[in-house]
């Protein structure tokens, strides 16, 4: 998704409003998202638990998966521009570069 220069400086709430229509936004939106995420994570944990061969533990495995997914999303949304992706994620560009390097290697 291409973001205009103005969108790079929009707050999270402003970006949320741009994505979700005004009538869908209320104080209960975030808890609903958290509920959906928790239900999905519960399914993932069940799958990982069935494997029983993950030496890093479920916590580290999940964090690794989420980090990789967020980086992929950020890179797509920024048209593979690492500086913009790092800004989107709220991390330093060098940190993002190192994480991408670690993911590929």
N, C-alpha and C positions, 0 to 999 in steps of 0.2 A: 504494500500500500504506500503510495507516494504521499509524503507529508510536505506541505508548503512551509516556507521559512517561518510564517506566523504560527503554524501548528507546533513547531519545535519548542516554542516558548509558552504554549498554552499549559494551564494547570491540569492536573489529572481530572478534576471535576469538569473543566471546560471540554477536555477531550472526551470524557464519558458522555457528556451532553451531546457532543457532535456525533457519537456513535449510536447512542440510545435516544429515542425520541423523548421529548419532554414529558409526555404522559406516562412513560414507563419508569421515570426516575422518581423515587421517593426514598424515604429514610430506610426502608426495608430492603432495598436493592442489594446492598453489600452482604447482609446476612444470607440472602438467597444464593448468591454466588458462592459464598463460603460453604453452604450446605451442599450444593452441587459438587464442588471440589472435594469435600470430605467424602461424599458417597463414591465418587470416582476413585479417589485414593484408596478407599477401603477395598475396592475391587482389585486394584493394582497390588496392594499389600497381600491380598489373598493369593494372587497368582505368584508373587515372589515367595510367599511362605510355602507354597507347594513345591517350588524348586528345591528349597532347603540346601542349596549349594552356594549361596551368596556369602562369601567370607567377610564382606564389608558391613553386613547388617542391613536391615530394611531402611533405616533412617538415612544412611549415607547413599544407598542405592536410589531412593526416592529423590533426595536432594540433587544427585547427579543427573537424573532424568529430567527434573524440572529445570535445572540450570541449562542443560543442553537445549531443551525445548524453548526456553525464553530467549536464548542466544539466537537460535534459528529464526524465531519470530521477529526479533529485533533486526536481524540482518535482512530478512525479506522486506520488512516495512521501511527500511532505510536504503533499499536498493543496493545492498552490500557495501554501504559506506560505514566503515567501522566507527568513525567519530560520531556520526548521527546515531548509530546503534547504541554506542556507549552512553550517549546523552539520554536516549530513550530508556535505557536500563538504570540510569543513575549511577554508573560506575566510570572509572577512569578508562580512557582509550587503551592505555598500555595494559591494564588489567584485562580488558576484553580481548586484546590481541593475544595475551598469554593463555587465556582460557580457550580461545579458538585453536591455538597451536597445540595445547594439551588434548583437546577433543580429537584433533586430526591424527595426533601421534600416538 
